[in-house]
Amino acid sequence: MRLMNCLIGLMCAAPLLSAAETAPVPVDSLKAAFGKRFAIGTAIPGTNLRDAEKTLLFKHFSTVTPENSLKPQPVHPEENRYEFGACDALMEMARSNGLTVNGHTLIWHSQCPNWFFTDNGKPAERELVLKRMREHIAGVAGHYAGKVASWDVVNEAIDDGREYLRKSKWLSSIGEDFIAEAFISARKADPKAELIYNDYGIEQGPKYEKALRLIRDLKKRNAPITGVGIQGHWILDRVPFKSIEEAIMAFHAEGLKISITELDIDVVPRKGFGADINTRENGTGDPYSDGLPPEVQKRLADQYAQLFALFLNHSDKMSRVTLWGLHDGRSWLNGFPRRRTNHPLLFDRQSKPKPALSAIMKLAQETKD
Ligand code: XIL
């Protein structure tokens, strides 16, 4: 009886740990291999996942990004209507399984409803659009304050062509300071989250120069940026390793943490590059609809290993590496820039590990500290 009372006493005094917090991290998992050096993440469409997908998610990843549900269109379709249901459920699934969440994205030119920019059928004045932008950020980042590790505050604001900033309704309605204003609003709404500028292609060429200019410009305006997100939508045999490394060092030298926020390696040849979701390509070829030939699979594995070797070398500068999708069947690259069967991730359509996964796990073992 005494023993019984003692046990009950002990149980009541013990802090309440969730199953996720007490569960051991599987040794053959990505998060066991990399988690001490940077968070390792994936993007998911929602809570409606198959069992094999949930197993994969909870085993391998330490952090998750909602693929669409926090973008302006789905979360704030009308001025006086927020739709938090889908993302609240995703957050709860993440929390109860020990995963942190990254918010993607507060301000973006795509997947953004037109009501922000119109006033009685006419283009709205700067002050009105600015007010709406601030309210949007206060509404969304405020709703999730203390619950997200980071926010992609502004997504893809740099121009792909000759201009400094991309032509967008945010830019034409508010002016260049919309980016700084967005960061200031995000910090007010969430005092702790990492605040990220996120974009594709900023690791090289003119976009890299413009990204540095933007970071410096934001700092001059006292905008509280803390991180850069290099999306990482790369293409097989064209991964710019050297530029990626130099960009990580240069952005870090500006006082920022680096995240790779949307990693995938497109394996199906295509004409263009970049990740502007509004750029479509025509063409009908679907060379890998029956699977990826072993020789291409090997090149993919080698290039993933080379990338992760680079991330490990600079892990002191890195906050996170997130893959854009759980497995090949869930990748947006099956539909962008045209419909084709793609194989850009670490797991195949059956949620089974690919040679690329083994290659980076081996690397993590070899460089274990
Ligand atoms: C993509 C999603 O994966 C798709 O489901 C959606 O249809 C379009 O957007 N850069 C980004 C992401 O910042 O938000 C995009 O995600 C991929 C490119």
Residues whose N, C-alpha, C, O or C-beta is under 5 A from the ligand:
A	BS01	XIL	E67 A275 I277 W332
